[in-house]
Every structure is written in C-alpha cells, then in structure tokens.
C-alpha cells in the first residue's frame, strides 16, 4: 500500500480511531492521490479523506478502500 504523509502530528495520529469500528487508523493514499486515513479493521475496512490537513472522520464521508 502506498502511503502519504497526512501532515498530522504524531501524537494526534496515535489517538485517532475509526469512529465506526474503533480500529486504529493508518496513513494511506486514496485513488485520487490525496491522503487519507484507513481503518485497520479487517471486517469493515473504511477510508476517510484528509482535506487541507484535517481528517474528515464522518461515516458519510468514508469509502471502502
């Protein structure tokens, strides 16, 4: 998986969790080449966009990677 820096401070990244599953989020790159955060839950993988350095952790904004 390609990864791209989301621009988030490490301490912020360490506490962020998927709002749907509670799983850890990891840095990734979406199909459009933009940074995103992906849930590590194997049963319900979700990807959340990062817009202007701000993670959009809304279920309505999530997509399946």
C-alpha positions in Angstrom: 0.0 0.0 0.0 1.3 3.4 -0.9 1.5 5.9 1.9 1.5 9.6 2.0 2.1 11.9 5.0 -1.2 13.3 6.2 0.6 16.2 7.9 -0.8 15.3 11.3 1.3 15.5 14.4 2.4 12.0 15.6 0.6 12.4 19.0 -2.6 13.2 17.1 -2.2 10.2 14.9 -1.6 7.9 17.9 -5.0 8.7 19.4 -7.2 8.8 16.3 -9.6 5.9 15.9 -12.2 4.9 13.3 -15.5 6.4 14.5 -17.4 3.4 13.2 -15.3 0.5 14.4 -12.9 2.0 16.9 -10.0 0.5 15.0 -6.6 2.2 14.6 -6.2 4.4 11.5 -3.2 4.4 9.3 -1.9 6.8 6.7 -2.7 5.9 3.1 -3.3 7.4 -0.4 -6.8 7.4 -2.0 -7.5 6.6 -5.6 -7.3 10.3 -6.4 -3.8 10.6 -5.0 -4.9 12.5 -1.9 -4.0 11.5 1.6 -6.5 9.5 3.7 -6.7 7.5 6.9 -7.7 3.8 6.6 -9.2 1.7 9.3 -7.3 -1.4 10.2 -10.5 -3.4 11.0 -10.3 -6.4 8.6 -14.1 -6.9 8.9 -15.1 -3.4 7.9 -12.3 -1.5 6.2 -13.1 2.2 5.7 -11.1 5.1 4.4 -11.5 8.7 5.5 -10.3 11.7 3.5 -7.8 14.2 4.8 -8.6 17.6 3.5 -6.2 20.5 4.0 -4.5 18.5 6.8 -7.8 17.9 8.6 -9.1 14.3 8.8 -12.8 14.1 7.9 -13.9 11.3 10.3 -17.6 11.1 9.3 -19.2 7.8 8.3 -21.0 9.6 5.5 -17.6 10.7 4.0 -15.9 7.2 4.4 -15.5 4.9 1.5 -14.4 1.2 1.2 -10.8 1.0 0.1 
